[in-house]
Amino acid sequence: MKTYGSEPGIPEPVQVGISELVVSEGDDTLKSYGLGSCLAVALYDPDSDIGGLAHVMLPDGDTAENSDIKPGKYADTAIRALLRRMVERGASYTSVKAKIAGGSDMFEFESFGDGVGQRNVDAAKEELEKLGVPLLAEDVGGKYGRTVEFTPGTGTLTVRTANGEDGVTEL
C-alpha cells in the first residue's frame, strides 16, 4: 500500500467530501472519511483505468430540488453523474463495475423504519441494477463508521472500520 505525504514526489490522496464526487484515473487515490450512514460508491472501468468515488448522504435525489446542483448528495443521481463523467473521460459504459461501503445505522430511530444508512444502500443497489452496472463487492451496515480509499486503476476499495478493532478490508 502507498504511503502519502511524507515522501517527496508521492501525491496526497484526493479528498472526496460529503455530497461530492470525483472522477480520476490510474494510480490516483480517492479518499472519503467519516462514512456513518453515508455511502461510498466506487465505480471503475478496468479497461480504461478510469473510475470515480461518490460520498453519498441521502438515498433519493429524483425528488429533491437541488439534485442537479449537488448530484453527489444522493445515491441515484451520484451514480448517474459518475457514469456520465467517466464516459466523457473515455470509460466504456458496458465495462463499468461497482463497489460500495458504509451505510451504517449508528443511531436507532424506530419511528423512521429502516435507517438512512440502509436506505442509502438500497437506493444505490437499485440504481446500479437499473443501469446494468454489476456490484462486485460491498462492506455495508453495522453500527460503526468507515473510511475508504479507492484507486481507479486497480479497482481496489480499501475500507478501514471504526468498530473498536483495527479492521482493514480490501474489496
C-alpha positions, 0 to 999 in steps of 0.5 A: 500500500502507498504511503502519502505525504511524507515522501517527496514526489508521492501525491496526497490522496484526493479528498472526496467530501460529503455530497461530492464526487470525483472522477480520476484515473490510474494510480490516483487515490480517492479518499472519503472519511467519516462514512456513518450512514453515508455511502461510498460508491466506487465505480471503475472501468478496468479497461480504461483505468478510469473510475470515480468515488461518490460520498453519498448522504441521502438515498433519493435525489429524483425528488429533491430540488437541488439534485442537479446542483449537488448530484453527489448528495444522493445515491441515484443521481451520484451514480448517474453523474459518475457514469456520465463523467467517466464516459466523457473521460473515455470509460466504456459504459458496458465495462463499468463495475461497482463497489460500495461501503458504509451505510451504517445505522449508528443511531436507532430511530424506530419511528423512521423504519429502516435507517438512512444508512440502509436506505442509502444502500438500497437506493444505490443497489437499485440504481446500479441494477437499473443501469446494468452496472454489476456490484462486485463487492460491498462492506455495508451496515453495522453500527460503526463508521468507515473510511475508504480509499479507492484507486481507479486503476486497480479497482481496489476499495480499501475500507478501514472500520471504526468498530473498536478493532483495527479492521482493514478490508480490501474489496 
